[in-house]
Amino acid sequence: MWLKQKTRMKLSLPIFILHLQIITFLLRIKKTIALSNDEKVNYSRPSIDLLFESAVRVYQSNLAGVILTGANDDGARGISLIARAGGITIAQSPESAEFKVMPQSAINTGNVKFVMDIIRMSQFLTELVIQRHQNQRLNSKD
């Protein structure tokens, strides 16, 4: 796995699912994610654009969209939807991406707020989750 070679983090599907469960718990929203076997969108299934579109419907501004390395423009439309909904938009810096097309397409929309390499991105997302958790704790004490 390319990402596994670029970071010291151990990556696996169970860890990814665990992270989704932790983030969902922190947001205090009980939602599910399902994969589709519908027609491909932007030559992809599952399509990042469709994932982002459905995530915006559920989470609205409480969402962060992340575009990493990839060989087509899938995700560019979805990242724009997240930005319009008030969510956080992040793309891997094209210079650090193995395939530049996906992050560059997202950046070209003008709707990506943060551009960074994946090491900085992991730190940024961790800080974001911690900050959100602390804000929720403060708000629950009111």
Buried (B, 14 or more C-beta within 10 A) or exposed (E): EEEEEBEEEEEEEEEEEEEEEEBBEEBEEEEEEEEEEEEEBBEBEBBBBBBBBBBBEEBEEBBBBBBBBBEBBBBBBBBBBBBEBEBBBBBBBBEBBEBBBBBBBBBEBEBBBBBBBBEBBBEBBEEBBEEBBEEEEEEEEE
